[in-house]
């Protein structure tokens, strides 16, 4: 997240109030200063930032210690991946391990955690990977996950959130969706994301090294419709909004050592995606645009690791499937028949 830089600003008097005089823009001496609980700036800055928001940030900064101290973040990194027992989460964990990082994964199933840990150690030859059971929809579970991470690694540099996303393996019109399916999708993808972000921020802002949070989006995050999985698309759209809101909150609170990013893996041939390959349109786009989790992770992990390595404090949106790449692959398919029947047989 970029540090807040204020452009050339002008002074503006406070509105009429017992606190200030419009003519002098200073506090009235007759006002009872004993009622002021913290130092308040004597003027507001009018800039591209909302003046009320900026003044609120100034009051907050004046009344609480600034969390600006940050030690250099050098590799290897400590990485926590929610939903890291399968799919894109598992592939990302494998790539971080191959890069020499230490990794913690979690899942709602003890059995999946144990199985994933065994496979990761065999496939990478690395032993510095741990896992624990965690339901991201439960605040106490996520708090216990943080305690587990601190016990094993002391601190977390990179927390990848929302690999635990769900569409309840349901592809049907919203009118036909059950209460249980809708609750699972929304609580996992939205509530779980919020809880994990809250705990990640609370953890990282007190770490000397700070930390980077990567929220993973999905279909629907760009605002395009997602028929047959409308609830899933709506929750993924909320990922982008939440990330922007958290960036603004951290800026207002003068927290510079925690940066929240977006991560877009595109279409990944996981069980989640392939379970919806039962229409002509779905088969077309899966064959043309989707890639295996390992291919996506091989691209994403170096880009993720480059951010702390370069000391960047700017919020970043890392995309695997860019618009240019998507249009190019669609054109190749239409013009030359490329990628036909690549994963599923088309009619």
C-alpha positions as a printed NumPy array, in Angstrom:
array([[  0.   ,   0.   ,   0.   ],
       [  1.377,   3.347,  -0.976],
       [  2.189,   5.725,   1.829],
       [ -0.298,   8.576,   1.973],
       [  1.227,  11.58 ,   0.233],
       [ -0.712,  14.814,   0.466],
       [ -0.645,  17.068,  -2.599],
       [ -0.53 ,  20.823,  -2.433],
       [ -3.294,  21.662,  -0.018],
       [ -5.139,  24.73 ,   1.06 ],
       [ -6.253,  25.816,   4.469],
       [ -9.918,  25.828,   5.165],
       [-11.516,  27.111,   8.315],
       [-13.525,  24.755,  10.424],
       [-17.298,  25.183,  10.239],
       [-18.846,  27.292,  12.945],
       [-18.294,  25.564,  16.24 ],
       [-17.039,  26.403,  19.724],
       [-13.704,  24.894,  18.724],
       [-12.579,  27.479,  16.214],
       [-12.988,  30.91 ,  14.788],
       [-13.556,  31.209,  11.016],
       [-11.549,  34.405,  10.892],
       [ -8.412,  33.091,  12.502],
       [ -8.724,  29.317,  11.949],
       [ -7.443,  28.92 ,  15.486],
       [ -8.979,  27.605,  18.65 ],
       [-10.991,  30.108,  20.651],
       [ -9.226,  30.825,  23.877],
       [-12.542,  30.85 ,  25.681],
       [-13.152,  27.192,  24.855],
       [-12.58 ,  24.808,  27.745],
       [ -9.469,  22.987,  26.552],
       [ -9.716,  20.489,  29.383],
       [-12.448,  18.725,  27.433],
       [-10.068,  17.985,  24.573],
       [ -8.822,  14.444,  25.155],
       [ -6.104,  14.37 ,  22.534],
       [ -4.147,  16.893,  20.439],
       [ -6.28 ,  18.027,  17.501],
       [ -4.835,  19.676,  14.383],
       [ -5.672,  23.381,  14.059],
       [ -6.569,  23.111,  10.401],
       [ -7.81 ,  20.682,   7.813],
       [ -6.041,  19.868,   4.571],
       [ -8.187,  19.925,   1.483],
       [ -6.795,  17.564,  -1.107],
       [ -7.824,  14.57 ,  -3.148],
       [ -8.592,  12.945,   0.195],
       [-11.893,  13.663,   1.871],
       [-11.197,  16.389,   4.427],
       [-13.133,  14.707,   7.23 ],
       [-11.36 ,  11.438,   6.572],
       [ -7.958,  13.148,   6.572],
       [ -8.664,  15.029,   9.795],
       [ -9.866,  11.827,  11.43 ],
       [ -6.629,  10.169,  10.397],
       [ -4.627,  13.059,  11.814],
       [ -6.449,  12.841,  15.138],
       [ -5.879,   9.078,  15.232],
       [ -2.194,   9.464,  14.454],
       [ -1.776,  12.156,  17.097],
       [ -3.463,  10.146,  19.822],
       [ -1.84 ,   6.726,  19.273],
       [  1.682,   5.441,  18.593],
       [  2.532,   5.254,  14.923],
       [  3.142,   1.796,  13.53 ],
       [  5.713,   2.851,  10.979],
       [  8.673,   0.809,  12.145],
       [  9.485,  -1.994,   9.777],
       [ 12.497,  -4.247,   9.648],
       [ 13.743,  -5.341,   6.213],
       [ 11.858,  -8.402,   4.987],
       [ 14.356, -10.757,   3.405],
       [ 13.822, -14.308,   2.124],
       [ 13.175, -17.019,   3.039],
       [  9.652, -16.074,   4.047],
       [  7.124, -17.487,   6.465],
       [  3.896, -18.15 ,   4.597],
       [  0.406, -19.066,   5.83 ],
       [ -2.094, -20.426,   3.307],
       [ -5.727, -20.983,   4.196],
       [ -7.289, -23.812,   2.239],
       [ -3.843, -25.138,   1.41 ],
       [ -4.661, -28.835,   1.414],
       [ -5.825, -29.009,  -2.226],
       [ -6.315, -27.081,  -5.453],
       [ -4.583, -23.764,  -5.993],
       [ -3.777, -23.449,  -2.275],
       [ -1.839, -26.719,  -2.336],
       [ -0.012, -25.75 ,  -5.54 ],
       [  0.99 , -22.397,  -4.043],
       [  2.25 , -24.101,  -0.891],
       [  4.398, -26.408,  -3.018],
       [  5.947, -23.52 ,  -4.947],
       [  6.743, -21.558,  -1.781],
       [  8.438, -24.637,  -0.325],
       [ 10.46 , -25.159,  -3.512],
       [ 11.599, -21.528,  -3.185],
       [ 12.928, -22.277,   0.307],
       [ 10.148, -20.685,   2.369],
       [  8.47 , -22.097,   5.474],
       [  4.768, -22.82 ,   5.04 ],
       [  1.717, -23.418,   7.216],
       [ -1.487, -24.776,   5.67 ],
       [ -4.914, -25.401,   7.107],
       [ -8.146, -27.138,   6.192],
       [-11.446, -28.021,   7.82 ],
       [-10.415, -31.683,   7.734],
       [ -7.632, -33.191,   9.859],
       [ -7.3  , -36.009,   7.342],
       [ -6.766, -33.632,   4.42 ],
       [ -4.164, -31.682,   6.379],
       [ -2.171, -34.812,   7.205],
       [ -2.408, -36.111,   3.638],
       [ -1.356, -32.775,   2.151],
       [  1.623, -32.444,   4.501],
       [  2.871, -35.921,   3.569],
       [  2.546, -35.176,  -0.154],
       [  4.201, -31.764,   0.107],
       [  7.213, -33.189,   1.945],
       [  7.622, -35.98 ,  -0.587],
       [  7.115, -33.821,  -3.7  ],
       [  9.391, -30.977,  -2.595],
       [ 11.871, -32.769,  -0.362],
       [ 11.281, -30.011,   2.182],
       [ 10.331, -30.546,   5.812],
       [  9.572, -26.991,   6.936],
       [  5.826, -27.26 ,   6.394],
       [  3.171, -27.609,   9.077],
       [ -0.601, -27.776,   9.134],
       [ -3.593, -27.638,  11.403],
       [ -7.356, -27.94 ,  11.254],
       [ -9.175, -24.62 ,  10.887],
       [-12.646, -23.572,   9.81 ],
       [-12.163, -19.994,   8.582],
       [-15.829, -19.253,   9.333],
       [-15.141, -19.598,  13.054],
       [-13.328, -16.748,  14.796],
       [-11.895, -18.987,  17.522],
       [-10.509, -21.394,  14.913],
       [ -8.694, -18.588,  13.114],
       [ -7.319, -17.248,  16.421],
       [ -6.026, -20.754,  17.156],
       [ -4.481, -20.834,  13.676],
       [ -2.583, -17.635,  14.471],
       [ -1.396, -19.094,  17.777],
       [ -0.243, -22.237,  15.937],
       [  1.64 , -20.133,  13.371],
       [  3.366, -18.085,  16.071],
       [  4.348, -21.257,  17.899],
       [  5.886, -22.819,  14.794],
       [  7.316, -19.794,  12.991],
       [  7.157, -16.822,  15.427],
       [  5.817, -14.529,  12.683],
       [  4.095, -14.607,   9.28 ],
       [  5.367, -12.565,   6.319],
       [  2.775, -13.603,   3.737],
       [ -0.799, -14.706,   4.433],
       [ -2.795, -15.911,   1.455],
       [ -6.494, -15.802,   2.186],
       [ -9.49 , -17.295,   0.428],
       [ -7.971, -20.419,  -1.073],
       [-10.682, -21.985,   1.077],
       [-13.322, -20.569,  -1.281],
       [-16.47 , -22.562,  -1.994],
       [-19.39 , -22.699,  -4.388],
       [-20.836, -25.74 ,  -2.576],
       [-20.084, -27.67 ,  -5.805],
       [-23.41 , -26.343,  -7.011],
       [-24.005, -24.961, -10.512],
       [-27.653, -24.   , -10.804],
       [-29.831, -20.877, -10.906],
       [-30.013, -19.015,  -7.614],
       [-33.755, -19.698,  -7.478],
       [-32.95 , -23.398,  -7.133],
       [-30.191, -23.063,  -4.538],
       [-30.781, -24.478,  -1.068],
       [-30.382, -22.498,   2.127],
       [-27.488, -24.75 ,   3.112],
       [-25.605, -24.125,  -0.135],
       [-26.038, -20.358,   0.07 ],
       [-24.953, -20.254,   3.707],
       [-21.849, -22.325,   2.94 ],
       [-20.815, -20.121,   0.013],
       [-21.329, -16.802,   1.766],
       [-19.903, -17.767,   5.151],
       [-16.805, -19.351,   3.633],
       [-16.036, -16.789,   0.943],
       [-17.104, -13.591,   2.679],
       [-17.306, -14.107,   6.44 ],
       [-14.223, -16.341,   6.428],
       [-12.319, -13.769,   4.387],
       [-13.215, -10.984,   6.82 ],
       [-12.26 , -12.993,   9.892],
       [ -8.915, -14.011,   8.384],
       [ -8.156, -10.44 ,   7.294],
       [ -8.931,  -9.153,  10.774],
       [ -6.632, -11.655,  12.456],
       [ -3.896, -11.208,   9.845],
       [ -3.865,  -7.438,  10.329],
       [ -3.832,  -7.744,  14.128],
       [ -0.926, -10.179,  13.875],
       [  1.162,  -8.338,  11.308],
       [  0.901,  -4.762,  12.531],
       [  2.646,  -5.842,  15.745],
       [  5.451,  -7.653,  13.923],
       [  8.728,  -5.764,  13.387],
       [  8.781,  -7.093,   9.804],
       [  5.146,  -6.216,   9.167],
       [  3.446,  -8.413,   6.598],
       [  1.64 ,  -8.847,   3.292],
       [ -1.923, -10.129,   2.906],
       [ -3.083, -11.539,  -0.428],
       [ -6.825, -11.927,  -0.968],
       [ -7.639, -14.311,  -3.783],
       [-10.494, -13.367,  -6.086],
       [-12.339, -15.464,  -8.641],
       [-15.071, -15.427, -11.277],
       [-17.301, -12.42 , -10.73 ],
       [-14.64 , -10.221,  -9.15 ],
       [-14.592,  -7.957, -12.216],
       [-18.336,  -7.376, -12.036],
       [-19.255,  -9.653, -14.924],
       [-22.263, -11.949, -14.401],
       [-21.782, -15.524, -13.221],
       [-24.966, -17.38 , -14.175],
       [-25.47 , -20.738, -12.437],
       [-23.149, -19.687,  -9.616],
       [-24.414, -16.203,  -8.844],
       [-23.78 , -16.431,  -5.091],
       [-20.163, -17.43 ,  -5.651],
       [-19.633, -14.555,  -8.098],
       [-21.171, -12.074,  -5.689],
       [-18.828, -13.144,  -2.898],
       [-15.815, -12.872,  -5.181],
       [-16.874,  -9.377,  -6.209],
       [-16.863,  -8.506,  -2.517],
       [-13.209,  -9.602,  -2.253],
       [-12.079,  -6.637,  -4.356],
       [-14.221,  -4.181,  -2.4  ],
       [-13.037,  -5.499,   0.97 ],
       [ -9.403,  -5.281,  -0.108],
       [ -9.821,  -1.645,  -1.169],
       [-11.596,  -0.826,   2.09 ],
       [ -8.849,  -2.417,   4.164],
       [ -6.218,  -0.495,   2.216],
       [ -8.07 ,   2.735,   3.013],
       [ -8.504,   1.814,   6.682],
       [ -4.823,   1.046,   7.145],
       [ -3.944,   4.326,   5.451],
       [ -6.285,   6.265,   7.744],
       [ -4.789,   4.544,  10.792],
       [ -1.26 ,   5.321,   9.602],
       [ -0.364,   1.618,   9.497],
       [  2.432,   1.331,   6.963],
       [  3.86 ,  -2.082,   7.777],
       [  0.818,  -4.116,   6.648],
       [ -0.118,  -4.167,   2.96 ],
       [ -3.221,  -5.838,   1.523],
       [ -3.098,  -7.08 ,  -2.068],
       [ -5.383,  -8.842,  -4.552],
       [ -4.384, -12.062,  -6.262],
       [ -6.179, -13.378,  -9.338],
       [ -5.373, -16.955, -10.401],
       [ -7.813, -16.943, -13.321],
       [ -9.502, -20.211, -14.269],
       [ -7.8  , -23.144, -12.565],
       [ -8.644, -26.768, -13.366],
       [ -9.566, -27.675,  -9.804],
       [-12.437, -29.926,  -8.74 ],
       [-14.39 , -26.747,  -8.034],
       [-14.185, -25.549, -11.638],
       [-14.459, -28.899, -13.373],
       [-17.631, -29.8  , -11.51 ],
       [-19.364, -27.099, -13.563],
       [-18.158, -28.335, -16.975],
       [-21.578, -29.543, -18.073],
       [-22.699, -26.924, -20.586],
       [-21.389, -26.065, -24.044],
       [-20.319, -22.59 , -22.945],
       [-18.587, -23.843, -19.799],
       [-16.668, -26.488, -21.723],
       [-15.55 , -23.921, -24.3  ],
       [-14.124, -21.478, -21.754],
       [-12.534, -24.167, -19.585],
       [-10.689, -25.603, -22.582],
       [ -9.658, -22.178, -23.874],
       [ -8.794, -20.287, -20.676],
       [ -8.169, -22.696, -17.809],
       [ -4.748, -23.883, -16.659],
       [ -3.629, -26.514, -14.115],
       [ -2.984, -25.303, -10.575],
       [  0.753, -26.041, -10.821],
       [  1.127, -23.832, -13.909],
       [ -0.69 , -20.961, -12.228],
       [  1.313, -21.299,  -9.002],
       [  4.622, -21.328, -10.893],
       [  3.719, -17.895, -12.234],
       [  2.152, -16.393,  -9.107],
       [  4.666, -17.332,  -6.411],
       [  7.716, -15.531,  -7.895],
       [  5.563, -12.437,  -8.4  ],
       [  4.29 , -12.626,  -4.828],
       [  7.774, -13.096,  -3.391],
       [  9.168, -10.193,  -5.411],
       [  7.009,  -7.705,  -3.488],
       [  8.626,  -8.091,  -0.041],
       [ 12.013,  -8.784,  -1.662],
       [ 11.903,  -5.394,  -3.409],
       [ 10.686,  -3.686,  -0.236],
       [  7.523,  -2.505,  -1.973],
       [  4.894,  -0.807,   0.177],
       [  2.381,  -0.423,  -2.65 ],
       [ -0.787,  -2.477,  -2.886],
       [ -0.604,  -4.759,  -5.908],
       [ -3.097,  -6.675,  -8.033],
       [ -1.337,  -9.746,  -9.435],
       [ -3.242, -11.395, -12.311],
       [ -2.391, -14.657, -14.018],
       [ -5.1  , -14.48 , -16.672],
       [ -4.954, -10.933, -18.007],
       [ -7.497,  -9.552, -20.445],
       [ -4.939,  -9.534, -23.256],
       [ -4.041, -13.179, -22.628],
       [ -7.695, -14.217, -22.518],
       [ -8.599, -12.433, -25.778],
       [ -5.519, -13.855, -27.481],
       [ -6.417, -17.418, -26.52 ],
       [-10.055, -16.961, -27.54 ],
       [ -8.935, -15.574, -30.924],
       [ -6.551, -18.509, -31.421],
       [ -9.361, -20.905, -30.713],
       [-11.82 , -19.259, -33.1  ],
       [ -9.263, -18.687, -35.874],
       [ -7.19 , -21.862, -35.632],
       [ -9.136, -24.274, -33.425],
       [ -6.486, -24.145, -30.707],
       [ -7.174, -25.763, -27.313],
       [-10.236, -27.645, -28.464],
       [-11.105, -30.62 , -26.223],
       [ -8.102, -29.796, -24.058],
       [ -9.676, -30.884, -20.769],
       [-13.232, -31.868, -21.617],
       [-14.855, -33.113, -24.827],
       [-16.962, -30.451, -26.468],
       [-20.161, -31.187, -28.363]])
